[in-house]
């Protein structure tokens, strides 16, 4: 039996964080401005959330919409401020103009994290070569997760890619050691097949907000996902 599934929920503020934890979230991804697919939150927002809950928090390091790094000095500065405030887990990922990993930018930002654990986010789904990106960043300190839908168009389109990458991970292929955290159009009906493939990480945003992004996280919605994952685990998938 594989290990218990991890449920990560997007939180914009302390109200979201409290609701997500109450619903059974294992971890939160902290962002602001979902109109831009999630940017770095203010330090004061991190501090408020950190004071409100006791589960792990992964803080987004992304200053503009898109997958280019932009102002790397500003990213490094933001990382340093968040580290000083107590942040110890992060989310980042940057592509160059050719769709490859922007290793200079990623390495500079990771260097400011002092070995903290981090997720390479869905920039992977926009990469020109997913396998090459995975191999290129595999040795970076702290990288323990890839957030991915398998496709820029979401889990429905990327489902077979996710299953194939899970198989490569089971086979110990280079670049596939970090946890696969599935997010982006994820639905409850995807869970049996993904858990059956050995995938242990699941990430929800809109699914935790039945009333939309202008409304807070629903603890009931999060509990539905936690229960579904626990049911899959108890079934021995």
RAGISUL-V235951 format. One record per helix or strand of 2 or more residues. SS is the DSSP state (H for helix, E for strand). FROM is the first residue (numbers start at 1). LEN is the number of residues. Records with the same first field share a line. If there is no record, write none. Layout:
SS->FROM-LEN ; FROM-LEN
This chain:
E->6-6 ; 27-4 ; 56-5 ; 89-4 ; 117-4 ; 143-6 ; 179-4 ; 201-4
H->14-10 ; 34-3 ; 43-10 ; 72-13 ; 103-9 ; 122-5 ; 130-8 ; 155-16 ; 188-9 ; 206-3 ; 219-16
